[in-house]
């Protein structure tokens, strides 16, 4: 299979994932700054500022550098995190998109489709379960179609015209309903 070129397949899901990561990262930064300010509330710090020795409250001494470092880390980790989460969510969103398409095909009556995911995609167990479901429905619907055709052939051999006519009408209604589904056996030669 070829590589996906579009990494935003389920945009709402993926953006929600990224926004929640960003909010968590922002909350972490605020929490670290808040804890530092709380713990350094009654402390003094000595340090040089432009070759002048200063003695200040620790909060006042570190507030600007600490805020700057926190902001830089927030932006750097946020950007890297967005890329990583986009790639990770892509491995989930891609299979979800594929499952939706297969289920739409099944809803339209096509029971011949199977899900095929890429090697690194997630949800492999779900892929197997959907393929088992499709195969089971395909086989059963194929059997129903075959048995219906055989029953209609047998009806042609019986000599009760009124009953045969009514039964044949009913079988045709069933056949019309069943023919809504496309199954693998439709493509096999009889």
Secondary structure per residue as TSV (DSSP state, phi and psi in degrees):
chain	resnum	aa	ss	phi	psi
A	1	X	-	360.0	146.7
A	2	X	-	-78.4	164.2
A	3	X	-	-75.4	148.7
A	4	X	-	-74.6	139.6
A	5	X	S	-98.3	-25.1
A	6	X	-	-102.1	113.6
A	7	X	S	-88.3	-9.0
A	8	X	-	-108.3	86.6
A	9	X	S	-89.4	-49.1
A	10	X	S	-113.2	80.3
A	11	X	H	-55.7	-44.7
A	12	X	H	-62.1	-47.4
A	13	X	H	-60.7	-47.9
A	14	X	H	-69.3	-41.5
A	15	X	H	-66.5	-37.9
A	16	X	H	-60.2	-42.1
A	17	X	H	-60.2	-47.7
A	18	X	H	-68.7	-42.9
A	19	X	H	-62.6	-42.1
A	20	X	H	-64.2	-36.9
A	21	X	H	-64.1	-45.2
A	22	X	H	-61.2	-42.7
A	23	X	H	-64.7	-39.6
A	24	X	H	-64.0	-41.1
A	25	X	H	-65.6	-41.6
A	26	X	H	-64.1	-44.4
A	27	X	H	-59.5	-41.4
A	28	X	H	-62.8	-43.7
A	29	X	H	-62.3	-44.9
A	30	X	H	-64.2	-41.3
A	31	X	H	-63.0	-43.6
A	32	X	H	-63.8	-45.1
A	33	X	H	-63.1	-43.5
A	34	X	H	-62.1	-44.2
A	35	X	H	-64.3	-41.4
A	36	X	H	-62.2	-45.6
A	37	X	H	-64.3	-40.2
A	38	X	H	-64.9	-46.7
A	39	X	H	-70.4	-25.5
A	40	X	T	-100.7	13.6
A	41	X	T	-58.1	-47.0
A	42	X	T	-105.7	33.7
A	43	X	-	-121.2	156.8
A	44	X	E	-113.9	151.8
A	45	X	E	-132.3	140.1
A	46	X	E	-109.8	143.1
A	47	X	E	-170.9	165.1
A	48	X	E	-96.6	136.5
A	49	X	E	-131.5	110.2
A	50	X	T	54.5	49.6
A	51	X	T	61.5	21.2
A	52	X	E	-115.4	126.8
A	53	X	E	-74.3	126.5
A	54	X	E	-122.9	144.3
A	55	X	E	-119.8	115.3
A	56	X	E	-138.1	166.6
A	57	X	E	-61.2	137.5
A	58	X	H	-57.7	-39.2
A	59	X	H	-60.8	-47.6
A	60	X	H	-66.6	-36.7
A	61	X	H	-67.1	-39.0
A	62	X	H	-102.9	-6.1
A	63	X	H	-58.3	-46.5
A	64	X	H	-70.6	-50.6
A	65	X	H	-62.9	-38.8
A	66	X	H	-66.7	-41.1
A	67	X	H	-64.8	-42.2
A	68	X	H	-63.3	-46.6
A	69	X	H	-63.1	-42.2
A	70	X	H	-62.5	-41.4
A	71	X	H	-65.5	-44.3
A	72	X	H	-61.5	-46.4
A	73	X	H	-62.8	-42.1
A	74	X	H	-59.0	-46.7
A	75	X	H	-67.3	-46.3
A	76	X	H	-64.5	-50.2
A	77	X	H	-67.1	-35.0
A	78	X	H	-62.4	-44.8
A	79	X	H	-65.6	-46.9
A	80	X	H	-62.6	-42.4
A	81	X	H	-62.3	-39.2
A	82	X	H	-62.2	-41.9
A	83	X	H	-64.6	-47.8
A	84	X	H	-62.1	-46.4
A	85	X	H	-68.5	-31.3
A	86	X	H	-63.9	-44.9
A	87	X	H	-66.5	-42.5
A	88	X	H	-67.4	-45.2
A	89	X	H	-66.7	-27.5
A	90	X	H	-62.5	-35.2
A	91	X	H	-73.1	-12.7
A	92	X	H	-102.2	-44.5
A	93	X	H	-64.8	-37.2
A	94	X	H	-59.4	-52.4
A	95	X	H	-60.7	-38.4
A	96	X	H	-61.3	-41.3
A	97	X	H	-62.2	-44.4
A	98	X	H	-64.5	-40.6
A	99	X	H	-62.4	-41.2
A	100	X	H	-59.3	-44.4
A	101	X	H	-64.1	-43.0
A	102	X	H	-63.7	-44.3
A	103	X	H	-65.0	-34.6
A	104	X	H	-64.8	-42.1
A	105	X	H	-61.3	-43.4
A	106	X	H	-63.1	-40.8
A	107	X	H	-62.6	-29.7
A	108	X	T	-83.0	-1.5
A	109	X	T	99.5	1.6
A	110	X	B	-90.4	107.5
A	111	X	-	-103.2	21.8
A	112	X	-	-101.1	-10.2
A	113	X	-	-82.5	146.8
A	114	X	-	-126.6	152.3
A	115	X	-	-84.4	132.5
A	116	X	-	-130.4	116.9
A	117	X	-	-103.5	163.0
A	118	X	-	-76.9	160.5
A	119	X	T	-57.4	-39.0
A	120	X	T	-93.8	1.3
A	121	X	-	-69.7	154.8
A	122	X	S	-89.0	177.4
A	123	X	-	70.1	33.5
A	124	X	H	-62.3	-36.1
A	125	X	H	-64.2	-39.9
A	126	X	H	-65.8	-37.1
A	127	X	H	-58.0	-47.5
A	128	X	H	-62.8	-42.3
A	129	X	H	-65.2	-41.4
A	130	X	H	-65.8	-40.0
A	131	X	H	-65.4	-37.2
A	132	X	H	-64.1	-43.7
A	133	X	H	-59.7	-49.0
A	134	X	H	-61.9	-45.0
A	135	X	H	-62.1	-41.7
A	136	X	H	-64.7	-47.2
A	137	X	H	-63.0	-40.8
A	138	X	H	-60.3	-48.5
A	139	X	H	-64.7	-45.1
A	140	X	H	-65.6	-44.3
A	141	X	H	-65.9	-36.9
A	142	X	H	-62.2	-41.6
A	143	X	H	-64.2	-41.3
A	144	X	H	-62.7	-45.3
A	145	X	H	-60.0	-44.9
A	146	X	H	-63.6	-45.1
A	147	X	H	-66.0	-36.3
A	148	X	H	-64.3	-44.4
A	149	X	H	-62.2	-41.1
A	150	X	H	-65.8	-38.6
A	151	X	H	-65.2	-38.9
A	152	X	H	-66.1	-36.9
A	153	X	H	-65.7	-39.0
A	154	X	H	-66.5	-36.2
A	155	X	H	-60.1	-34.5
A	156	X	T	-66.2	-15.4
A	157	X	T	-94.3	-5.7
A	158	X	-	-96.0	151.9
A	159	X	-	-110.4	41.3
A	160	X	-	-117.9	91.2
A	161	X	H	-56.3	-45.4
A	162	X	H	-67.5	-47.4
A	163	X	H	-66.4	-39.9
A	164	X	H	-65.7	-39.6
A	165	X	H	-63.8	-47.1
A	166	X	H	-64.7	-43.9
A	167	X	H	-64.0	-40.6
A	168	X	H	-64.7	-38.6
A	169	X	H	-62.0	-45.7
A	170	X	H	-63.8	-43.0
A	171	X	H	-62.7	-35.6
A	172	X	H	-66.7	-37.6
A	173	X	H	-62.7	-43.2
A	174	X	H	-63.5	-42.3
A	175	X	H	-62.1	-40.9
A	176	X	H	-60.7	-42.0
A	177	X	H	-64.4	-46.3
A	178	X	H	-67.5	-35.5
A	179	X	T	-68.8	-7.3
A	180	X	T	-61.8	-30.6
A	181	X	S	-90.6	136.6
A	182	X	B	-100.8	123.2
A	183	X	-	-123.6	161.6
A	184	X	G	-57.4	-38.8
A	185	X	G	-64.2	-16.7
A	186	X	G	-64.1	-25.8
A	187	X	T	-93.4	-11.6
A	188	X	S	-84.9	145.4
A	189	X	-	-77.8	145.0
A	190	X	-	-90.5	360.0
